[in-house]
Amino acid sequence: MSLSTVRRLTCTRCGAGYDPDREIYTCPEHEGVAGVLEVEYDYAAIDDAFDADLDGVIPSQWKYAAFLPVADDAEPVTLGEGGTDLLDAPRLSDRLGVETLIKDDGRNPTGCFKDRASSIAATKAKHRGRDVVTCASTGNAAASLAGYAARGGLDCRIFVPSDAPAGKLTQPLVYGADVLAVEGTYDEAYDLSVAVTESYGWYNRNAAINPFLIEGKRTVGHELAEQTHVRGRVPDWVVFSMGDGCTIAGAWKGFREFADLGYVDGTPRMLGVQAEGAAAIHGAVQRHGRGGEGTDDGEDGADGEDDSADGDDTAETLADSIAVGRPRNAYKARRAIEESGGASVVVSDEEILRAETLLGSTEGIYAEPAGAAPVAGVRQARRQGIIGPDEQVVVTVTGFGLKDGESARRATGGLDRIAPDISEVERRYGPAESGTSVL
């Protein structure tokens, strides 16, 4: 096997380098998952292989195959992931007080951003001759991996916390996966998935430790760079919710690569948004001198170069997709925020629910709570003066609303039930004006 554009895997903690053809998840010089690895590329080779005529037409993320760490002879396992629209949002802009665009990744094949990574996982697992793929998940990664495993003819075994939303657990079952509900937290399910990987040799899709999967997520940065280039303006801010930290880190890497290679003029600042009950990365950002107001109790996440998964933080938020108490990629996320000159904010669950209904009622986009959190984050950043009124913002919706219908019902207050009588309608809206009947 050959990864012609990949130079090596490098430990973000100690700098040790490893052969990219070696199946390795984290640096063996550190206990547990502390030694997260980074994929380093031969950008001259990528530049030679990539058609940099950016036209804004993106059939899928495989338009950027030259940037993806898969073997030259690997057949992609794909459902058409990526290539999601970048939408104008005039009514939402009016409500937020800043020009806002929406990158709607809830339109991916299984309804979430994580399809970008799952396609890479299934492709690499199949090419390596692995029959079983696995991961831990609060729901979205489980559904995503299960769909791509089915597409690639692989068995899929998922570990989820038992309180994950029922809708998200039904989806991987339909795709034929074994879904094992762990009586514990996401972090406990995660630790079990890592132990199982070591014992059984299954291919692990956990993006926080598998260094290749964040590389699939970074295609959203490539797409945003291309789409905003065609529009003629680099946005001032790109906003993501943060759980393990992989998504914002990957997006920044992808956008920065296009700028470094001269394909686009400049980069945005990254705004990371976390829920108050799961704010470990925000805490690390705060301690290192960036970010807005919020939790800073000295215990949220790791410190210095070792922003790791150590600790016993619990996550309490209805935004289950970002309910991570011990983020494994906190260092990469913090680095993305700092390198971009960005910031982080925290928002309450109530603010997230309000953002979910605001996004739906203004622009017709139905997002799950974690997908709506960036909208709440923009509101928070506007209040704190982080984002100015003359700037342009891109919010990225990472998951479709039907993933978590219970939170949506809580956000809206539910149905208005009425008797089958027109007087019930008149009581709410007044009598119909004369002459308006279409009969």
Summary of the structure (lengths in Angstrom):
residues: 439
radius of gyration: 21.7
end to end distance: 70.5
largest distance: 79.8
contacts: 1650
relative contact order: 0.13
helix: 41%
strand: 16%
